[in-house]
Amino acid sequence: MSPTTDAAASHEVDASESEAATKNLVFVAAERLFALHGFQNVSVRDITAAAGVNLASVNYHFGSKDALLFEIFKRRTAELNRERAKMLHEANDRNVGSPPLREILAALLTPPLRWLAPDHERRISLQFLIRARSEGTDEIRQVLKTDVSHLRRFSDALLRARPDLSPEEVYWRLHFTLGMLHNNRFAEFDRLNVLSEGQTSEADVVALLDRMLSFAEAGFRA
């Protein structure tokens, strides 16, 4: 390979790495801004200013602000659901394919509760996903309404764990468990803290997870 060819190849690699770095800067800045301020309150200019990149970067790398939102949503939900699937797979391995009820519920609830921890690197991502449930684009809302593939493995496991319950009852109880999880929004924690006059705090994630697991398990055993 000639020196000219080497130089051209090196330039292409540098350009590719630079584009990837810019795309990541936009992604991270947008996720944080959307999580903290809401989708409608953040402009493309806000994102590029926070990322320190050219104004055209959002459209160049993602196509549009809505497409950027959807990309963040897809990546973070996929990451969260991989953690859930891994925990359920490990529970299956430990229990020869028949994990007890609490371990199934732990695989469902633990990953998002871990992300909730004040020092977790994905706390802002969880805050983004919470926003997405109420403020997301039509595309995000459609996924939330129709994509149940990540839940199917849990409903199947719960059906096996509680064969004495009708499938309808298992699905309802899973729905109520998910409702408990989705109610863990930051504003809801603040309201609970006011109601309890300071006796409650979400900062102790281990204790919060234990309470949620006990509540969900009792619901499935009732």
Secondary structure, 3 states (H helix, E strand, C coil): CCHHHHHHHHHHHHHHHHHHHHHHHHHHHHHHHHHHHCCCCCCHHHHHHHHCCCCCHHHHHHCCHHHHHHHHHHHHHHHHHHHHHHHHHHHHHHCCCCCCHHHHHHHHHHHHHHHHCCCCCCHHHHHHHHHHHHHCCHHHHHHHHHCCHHHHHHHHHHHHHCCCCCHHHHHHHHHHHHHHHHCCCHHHHHHHHHHCCCCCCCCCHHHHHHHHHHHHHHHHHC
